[in-house]
Amino acid sequence: MAQERGRSPAEEQRERIEKMYESARREFGGIAGMKPVSWQEAKVAKGTGHIEEFNPDKIKESVKKAGADEQLATDVVEDIKRTTHTGMTTAEIDHDVQYILKRRDMDTYKNWMQWKEEHHKMP
C-alpha cells in the first residue's frame, strides 16, 4: 500500500505521470498536455470543453459535502495539487479523488459515488 512505503496516492500518481511523460518523450518526442505544472498554473478541461483555472477550493467543498472532515478534505486537496499537469481534466481529478477516498474513508467514498450516480443520470 502506498502509505506503508511513505508515499501518498498523489505522489504515486505524479510518479506515473512523470514516467509516462518521459517514456513518451523518448519514444515520440513528448506528449503535449502531460507536462507537470504547479497547481497555481494549472488549467482544467471540463467535460463541456471549457477550460478554467484549477480551483482547489471547489474540490475541498465537494469532498466535505460527501462527508469528509476538514482534515481529510485538506489532505485530498493537497494530494491533488501535487499531481497537476497541463491538459488535466475534471475526469482525472474525479478519478484521483475517488482513489484517495476509497483508501482513506469508505463512507465518504460511497457518498461521493452516490452523488455522482444521482447527478449524472440521463433523462
N, C-alpha and C positions, 0 to 999 in steps of 0.2 A: 504494500500500500504506500502511496506517495508520502504521507506524513510520517510513516515509520522510517523513511530514509531522510527525513528532514526537509522534504520539498513539498510545496503545495501543488494542488492540481493545476493552478495557473502557471506555476513555474514549469511543470511538465509540458503544458500546452505551449508555452513560449519556446521551450527547447524543441518540441516537434515542429513548430512553425519555422524556427531558425534552421533546423536540419533540412526541412522541405525546401526552404528558400535556397540554401547552399547547394543542395542536390540539383535543383532546377537551374541555378546559376551555372554550375559545372556542365550540365548536360544541354541546356537550352539557352544559356545566356541570361537567365533570370526570368522571373515571373512578375510583371507589373502587378501591383495590388497585394503583394505579400511581404513588403519591407516593413520590419518593425519600426514603429514611431512612438514617441511619448504620448501618453493619453491626452495631454493638453493639445496636441497637434492632430489627433485622430479625427477622422470623419467616418460616419456610419451610413451605409447604404440601407435604406428602409425597403421593406417589401414592395412599396409603391413605386420604387425607383428614385425617390427623393433622397438627397444627401443632406445630412445635418451634422452638426458638431457632436462629438462624443460627450454625453452628459451623464456622469456617474451618479448624480442625484436621482435621475429617473430610475436607474437600476436599484438603488438603495430603497427608494419608496416602494417600488414594485415588490421587492423581496420582503419588506416589512409588511406590506398588505397581505402577503402569503403566510404571514405568521412568524417571521424571523424576529428575534430580538435585535436590539441596536448593535450588539457586538457581532452577531452573525451577519447582519446586513452590511456592516462596515467591512468585515473580512471578505465577503463576496465581492464587494466593490473593489477592494484593494487587489484581490486576485485578478479580476477582470482588467483593471488598469495596467497590470504588468504584462498583459498579452495583446495590447492594442497594436494594430498594424494597418497599413494603407489597404484600402479595399475591404475592410471588415464590414460585416453585415449584421443586422439585427438577429438573423437566424443563428449566426455564430455566437453572438452574445448570449442568446437564449440557451443554446446548447451548453455553453460554459457554465451558466447559472444552474442549469439542471444538473450538470456533472458535480458541481460543488455541493448543492443542496442535497443531492442523493447520498452523498458521503457524510454530510455533516448533520442533517436534520430531516429525517424521513417524513415527518408530519408536514413540514414546510414544503418539502419537495412535492408531496401529494397535493397540497393546496395549490401550488404553482401549476401543476399539471391539470388539475381540475379547472382552474380559471382559464387556462389555455383552451381546453376542450369546450367549455361553455361559450367562450368568445370567438371561437373560430369555426362554429357550426355554419354550414351553408343552409340557406332558407329552403 
